[in-house]
Amino acid sequence: MSAIAPETSEQVYRALGEAVAKHWSRLPHDLQRLLFKQATSSEKEQMRPSLAVILHDQHPRTCAAIRSQAILEPDSLGG
Protein backbone atom coordinates (compact mmCIF):
# COMPACT_ATOMS: atom_id res chain seq x y z
CA MET A 1 0.00 0.00 0.00
CA SER A 2 1.36 3.43 -0.89
CA ALA A 3 2.04 6.08 1.71
CA ILE A 4 -0.48 8.91 1.89
CA ALA A 5 0.60 12.42 2.79
CA PRO A 6 -0.69 13.56 6.19
CA GLU A 7 -2.60 16.43 4.56
CA THR A 8 -4.38 14.02 2.20
CA SER A 9 -5.17 11.66 5.03
CA GLU A 10 -6.70 14.51 7.04
CA GLN A 11 -8.82 15.56 4.04
CA VAL A 12 -10.07 12.00 3.59
CA TYR A 13 -11.02 11.68 7.26
CA ARG A 14 -12.73 15.07 7.21
CA ALA A 15 -14.74 14.17 4.09
CA LEU A 16 -15.74 10.84 5.62
CA GLY A 17 -16.74 12.53 8.88
CA GLU A 18 -18.84 15.09 7.02
CA ALA A 19 -20.59 12.33 5.08
CA VAL A 20 -21.37 10.43 8.29
CA ALA A 21 -22.66 13.60 9.98
CA LYS A 22 -24.84 14.42 6.96
CA HIS A 23 -26.58 11.04 7.15
CA TRP A 24 -26.47 10.61 10.93
CA SER A 25 -30.22 10.35 11.45
CA ARG A 26 -30.44 7.52 8.90
CA LEU A 27 -27.87 5.37 10.71
CA PRO A 28 -29.04 2.61 13.07
CA HIS A 29 -28.99 3.69 16.71
CA ASP A 30 -26.36 1.07 17.64
CA LEU A 31 -24.04 2.39 14.94
CA GLN A 32 -24.64 5.99 16.09
CA ARG A 33 -23.65 5.01 19.64
CA LEU A 34 -20.54 3.19 18.44
CA LEU A 35 -19.40 6.08 16.24
CA PHE A 36 -20.13 8.66 18.95
CA LYS A 37 -18.22 6.65 21.54
CA GLN A 38 -15.25 6.24 19.20
CA ALA A 39 -15.27 9.92 18.24
CA THR A 40 -15.24 11.05 21.87
CA SER A 41 -12.89 8.49 23.35
CA SER A 42 -9.85 9.32 25.50
CA GLU A 43 -8.14 12.52 24.34
CA LYS A 44 -11.25 13.74 22.48
CA GLU A 45 -13.52 13.51 25.55
CA GLN A 46 -13.77 17.32 25.72
CA MET A 47 -15.56 17.23 22.33
CA ARG A 48 -18.43 15.14 23.70
CA PRO A 49 -20.87 17.96 24.64
CA SER A 50 -20.24 19.92 21.44
CA LEU A 51 -20.62 16.86 19.23
CA ALA A 52 -23.83 15.85 20.99
CA VAL A 53 -25.34 19.32 20.55
CA ILE A 54 -24.41 19.46 16.86
CA LEU A 55 -25.83 16.04 16.09
CA HIS A 56 -29.03 16.52 18.09
CA ASP A 57 -29.71 20.01 16.72
CA GLN A 58 -29.21 19.06 13.08
CA HIS A 59 -31.03 15.75 12.92
CA PRO A 60 -34.78 15.47 13.47
CA ARG A 61 -34.78 11.87 14.71
CA THR A 62 -32.23 12.44 17.45
CA CYS A 63 -33.59 15.90 18.26
CA ALA A 64 -37.12 14.53 18.68
CA ALA A 65 -35.87 11.78 20.98
CA ILE A 66 -34.14 14.28 23.24
CA ARG A 67 -37.20 16.53 23.37
CA SER A 68 -39.51 13.63 24.19
CA GLN A 69 -37.33 12.76 27.19
CA ALA A 70 -37.18 16.33 28.47
CA ILE A 71 -38.75 17.08 31.82
CA LEU A 72 -41.05 20.04 31.69
CA GLU A 73 -40.74 22.38 34.61
CA PRO A 74 -43.67 24.38 35.91
CA ASP A 75 -43.48 28.09 35.35
CA SER A 76 -43.07 30.57 38.18
CA LEU A 77 -46.84 31.13 38.38
CA GLY A 78 -47.50 27.57 39.42
CA GLY A 79 -48.75 26.41 36.03
N, CA, C and O of each residue as an XYZ file, in Angstrom:
316
protein
N       0.839     -1.176      0.000
C       0.000      0.000      0.000
C       0.886      1.242      0.000
O       1.886      1.290      0.716
N       0.529      2.231     -0.788
C       1.358      3.427     -0.889
C       1.118      4.353      0.298
O       0.046      4.356      0.904
N       2.138      5.130      0.607
C       2.038      6.078      1.709
C       1.192      7.277      1.272
O       1.297      7.743      0.138
N       0.373      7.757      2.167
C      -0.476      8.914      1.886
C       0.030     10.078      2.717
O       0.312      9.932      3.906
N       0.142     11.225      2.086
C       0.600     12.424      2.785
C      -0.357     12.744      3.927
O      -1.566     12.553      3.795
N       0.174     13.229      5.044
C      -0.689     13.557      6.190
C      -1.827     14.523      5.834
O      -2.934     14.393      6.356
N      -1.557     15.483      4.955
C      -2.604     16.433      4.561
C      -3.738     15.722      3.819
O      -4.913     16.020      4.033
N      -3.376     14.788      2.953
C      -4.380     14.024      2.204
C      -5.184     13.143      3.139
O      -6.405     13.045      3.020
N      -4.499     12.507      4.062
C      -5.171     11.658      5.030
C      -6.181     12.465      5.849
O      -7.299     12.008      6.087
N      -5.790     13.647      6.269
C      -6.696     14.510      7.038
C      -7.905     14.910      6.211
O      -9.018     14.960      6.734
N      -7.708     15.199      4.924
C      -8.823     15.563      4.040
C      -9.784     14.390      3.870
O     -11.000     14.578      3.846
N      -9.240     13.189      3.754
C     -10.074     12.000      3.594
C     -10.917     11.770      4.843
O     -12.116     11.508      4.750
N     -10.285     11.870      6.013
C     -11.025     11.683      7.261
C     -12.079     12.762      7.448
O     -13.179     12.479      7.922
N     -11.757     13.989      7.083
C     -12.727     15.074      7.209
C     -13.918     14.833      6.289
O     -15.065     15.008      6.700
N     -13.654     14.434      5.046
C     -14.737     14.167      4.090
C     -15.609     13.013      4.577
O     -16.834     13.070      4.471
N     -14.986     11.978      5.105
C     -15.741     10.837      5.625
C     -16.589     11.254      6.827
O     -17.750     10.861      6.943
N     -16.005     12.045      7.709
C     -16.739     12.534      8.876
C     -17.925     13.396      8.485
O     -18.997     13.292      9.082
N     -17.738     14.247      7.486
C     -18.838     15.093      7.023
C     -19.958     14.258      6.409
O     -21.138     14.556      6.593
N     -19.582     13.215      5.681
C     -20.588     12.333      5.081
C     -21.378     11.599      6.161
O     -22.597     11.466      6.059
N     -20.690     11.128      7.187
C     -21.374     10.434      8.288
C     -22.311     11.406      9.007
O     -23.455     11.062      9.303
N     -21.831     12.613      9.285
C     -22.659     13.598      9.975
C     -23.891     13.965      9.151
O     -24.976     14.156      9.700
N     -23.724     14.062      7.841
C     -24.844     14.422      6.962
C     -25.958     13.383      7.012
O     -27.135     13.730      6.917
N     -25.595     12.121      7.160
C     -26.576     11.040      7.146
C     -26.794     10.417      8.524
O     -27.306      9.302      8.625
N     -26.416     11.117      9.568
C     -26.466     10.613     10.935
C     -27.829     10.049     11.310
O     -27.916      8.956     11.870
N     -28.876     10.775     11.011
C     -30.218     10.352     11.446
C     -30.698      9.096     10.716
O     -31.658      8.463     11.156
N     -30.063      8.731      9.630
C     -30.435      7.522      8.898
C     -29.674      6.287      9.385
O     -30.005      5.163      9.007
N     -28.670      6.493     10.213
C     -27.875      5.369     10.708
C     -28.613      4.650     11.833
O     -29.337      5.286     12.599
N     -28.441      3.342     11.943
C     -29.036      2.611     13.067
C     -28.500      3.149     14.396
O     -27.346      3.565     14.495
N     -29.354      3.131     15.401
C     -28.991      3.686     16.708
C     -27.712      3.049     17.271
O     -26.867      3.752     17.826
N     -27.568      1.745     17.132
C     -26.364      1.074     17.638
C     -25.105      1.595     16.961
O     -24.071      1.759     17.608
N     -25.189      1.854     15.667
C     -24.039      2.392     14.943
C     -23.765      3.831     15.363
O     -22.606      4.229     15.483
N     -24.820      4.617     15.589
C     -24.637      5.987     16.088
C     -23.880      5.968     17.411
O     -22.932      6.730     17.602
N     -24.305      5.091     18.325
C     -23.654      5.012     19.637
C     -22.188      4.621     19.507
O     -21.325      5.199     20.170
N     -21.907      3.644     18.655
C     -20.540      3.192     18.443
C     -19.667      4.307     17.873
O     -18.563      4.545     18.363
N     -20.159      4.988     16.843
C     -19.396      6.075     16.239
C     -19.194      7.236     17.216
O     -18.110      7.814     17.284
N     -20.243      7.572     17.971
C     -20.133      8.659     18.950
C     -19.103      8.304     20.017
O     -18.272      9.135     20.383
N     -19.159      7.081     20.511
C     -18.215      6.646     21.537
C     -16.780      6.699     21.012
O     -15.874      7.156     21.709
N     -16.584      6.234     19.796
C     -15.249      6.239     19.203
C     -14.753      7.669     18.981
O     -13.584      7.973     19.217
N     -15.647      8.533     18.528
C     -15.272      9.918     18.240
C     -14.925     10.704     19.498
O     -14.169     11.674     19.434
N     -15.466     10.300     20.630
C     -15.245     11.055     21.867
C     -14.390     10.303     22.882
O     -14.367     10.654     24.062
N     -13.696      9.281     22.428
C     -12.888      8.487     23.351
C     -11.609      9.215     23.760
O     -11.116     10.082     23.040
N     -11.103      8.861     24.883
C      -9.854      9.324     25.501
C      -9.564     10.800     25.290
O     -10.223     11.644     25.897
N      -8.604     11.131     24.456
C      -8.145     12.516     24.337
C      -9.175     13.447     23.719
O      -9.018     14.666     23.790
N     -10.220     12.905     23.117
C     -11.248     13.736     22.485
C     -12.478     13.894     23.381
O     -13.506     14.402     22.933
N     -12.385     13.470     24.623
C     -13.518     13.509     25.547
C     -14.108     14.919     25.671
O     -15.317     15.065     25.849
N     -13.277     15.944     25.579
C     -13.769     17.318     25.715
C     -14.691     17.713     24.568
O     -15.413     18.704     24.679
N     -14.685     16.959     23.466
C     -15.564     17.234     22.328
C     -16.980     16.701     22.532
O     -17.896     17.073     21.798
N     -17.160     15.850     23.505
C     -18.426     15.143     23.698
C     -19.649     16.066     23.744
O     -20.592     15.841     22.985
N     -19.674     17.087     24.597
C     -20.867     17.957     24.645
C     -21.123     18.685     23.327
O     -22.268     18.783     22.886
N     -20.079     19.190     22.704
C     -20.242     19.917     21.443
C     -20.749     19.003     20.340
O     -21.638     19.380     19.576
N     -20.194     17.816     20.254
C     -20.616     16.863     19.234
C     -22.074     16.459     19.448
O     -22.839     16.361     18.489
N     -22.454     16.228     20.686
C     -23.835     15.855     20.990
C     -24.802     16.966     20.585
O     -25.847     16.695     19.993
N     -24.465     18.194     20.897
C     -25.336     19.323     20.548
C     -25.471     19.445     19.036
O     -26.578     19.627     18.528
N     -24.369     19.349     18.314
C     -24.409     19.463     16.857
C     -25.286     18.368     16.252
O     -26.152     18.648     15.423
N     -25.062     17.147     16.660
C     -25.826     16.036     16.088
C     -27.303     16.116     16.442
O     -28.150     15.864     15.585
N     -27.631     16.459     17.677
C     -29.034     16.518     18.089
C     -29.759     17.710     17.475
O     -30.945     17.610     17.164
N     -29.071     18.832     17.296
C     -29.713     20.015     16.722
C     -29.955     19.879     15.230
O     -30.909     20.455     14.707
N     -29.112     19.131     14.538
C     -29.209     19.064     13.084
C     -30.021     17.891     12.560
O     -30.334     17.848     11.371
N     -30.366     16.950     13.407
C     -31.031     15.751     12.916
C     -32.349     15.529     13.634
O     -32.373     15.330     14.849
N     -33.445     15.560     12.890
C     -34.781     15.469     13.469
C     -35.006     14.245     14.349
O     -35.631     14.356     15.404
N     -34.515     13.092     13.941
C     -34.783     11.871     14.712
C     -34.139     11.950     16.093
O     -34.782     11.630     17.092
N     -32.893     12.366     16.159
C     -32.227     12.438     17.455
C     -32.738     13.632     18.254
O     -32.828     13.561     19.480
N     -33.066     14.709     17.586
C     -33.594     15.898     18.260
C     -34.948     15.585     18.884
O     -35.209     15.979     20.021
N     -35.800     14.892     18.168
C     -37.123     14.533     18.683
C     -37.012     13.608     19.882
O     -37.796     13.718     20.825
N     -36.052     12.702     19.856
C     -35.869     11.781     20.976
C     -35.459     12.535     22.231
O     -35.945     12.237     23.322
N     -34.587     13.487     22.088
C     -34.143     14.281     23.240
C     -35.312     15.088     23.797
O     -35.517     15.140     25.009
N     -36.066     15.710     22.915
C     -37.202     16.525     23.375
C     -38.262     15.687     24.070
O     -38.876     16.139     25.036
N     -38.480     14.472     23.588
C     -39.507     13.633     24.190
C     -39.112     13.173     25.591
O     -39.971     12.812     26.395
N     -37.813     13.187     25.883
C     -37.333     12.763     27.195
C     -37.166     13.943     28.152
O     -36.866     13.754     29.331
N     -37.360     15.150     27.644
C     -37.176     16.332     28.469
C     -38.230     16.399     29.570
O     -39.378     16.002     29.372
N     -37.835     16.894     30.700
C     -38.751     17.076     31.820
C     -39.217     18.516     31.804
O     -38.415     19.445     31.900
N     -40.509     18.688     31.682
C     -41.055     20.035     31.685
C     -41.142     20.554     33.112
O     -41.606     19.863     34.019
N     -40.687     21.779     33.284
C     -40.739     22.381     34.614
C     -41.898     23.365     34.661
O     -42.173     24.062     33.684
N     -42.566     23.418     35.788
C     -43.668     24.376     35.911
C     -43.134     25.816     35.885
O     -42.018     26.088     36.330
N     -43.940     26.707     35.367
C     -43.483     28.089     35.352
C     -43.590     28.722     36.737
O     -44.098     28.097     37.668
N     -43.128     29.923     36.872
C     -43.066     30.567     38.185
C     -44.447     30.901     38.745
O     -44.570     31.226     39.926
N     -45.494     30.825     37.909
C     -46.842     31.126     38.381
C     -47.583     29.897     38.853
O     -48.776     29.961     39.151
N     -46.887     28.783     38.925
C     -47.502     27.571     39.419
C     -48.234     26.769     38.366
O     -49.004     25.869     38.702
N     -48.010     27.077     37.094
C     -48.753     26.411     36.025
C     -48.025     25.313     35.439
O     -48.527     24.658     34.525
